[in-house]
Amino acid sequence: MSRRQARSTRAKSSRIGTTRAASAPATKARRIAGIDAMRGTAIGLMIVYHFCFDLSWFRVFSADFNHDPFWLGFRALIVGMFLLLVGVSLVLADRAGTSRAHFWRRIALVATCAILVSVASYVTFPKTFITFGILHCIVVASILAWPLVRRPWIALVLGVAIVVAGNVVHLALFDAPWLNWVGLMTHKPDTEDYVPLFPWLGVVMIGIAAGRWLVAQQLHPVEPLSRIAPAWLTWLGRHSLIVYMAHQPVMIGILRVLL
């Protein structure tokens, strides 16, 4: 082989290696600012909702969070945004090549936070403490939905069916306290936060279908949001678990001092 051919071969190999090295880490490490902004919006709405709840708890104003259509709809919007983005994030994690070990570490972290929320709520509301709230649902729904992350059509069909069943089917069998995490009850249990698998697992699965569609579109639909989203909003989305765990103790502490 001549020197010119050798140099050409080395140059081609170098370009191929550089291309592979550039594409793999970029896919793995890149965060989508638009997705973080949507999650940050959900966190912001949640803070507003909880602040209003805290004001009602301190008797600053009166509101019926369990029956008023406005507050019920506001809460459903927030929970729906979170869980839809859980499904989208599962797809993005798979696209980035997230390992099983990383997936289970994340699940363990969220599960630990869910337990802490249950303990803290028991101390504050011993008769209505949280047994299966948003974090509990995220843990179980993520585990159940993960096998469908590359099967968006199955996830979509199952997701719609679970949402419909969760809103239409109500069986006395599931009224047992140890089954309230399933949903399908004839009445809402007395708890401060209740996010059962039916219908909310269905929203996560619909999120998987939405995530696959976004990936097929090269994430172009979220690019405008990525460009215009303020840094503080994307920061909220990137640190959503920390903000979730900290915001209520901080707000309640401030209100106790002021009121």
Beta strands, then each sheet from edge to edge (+ up, - down):
end
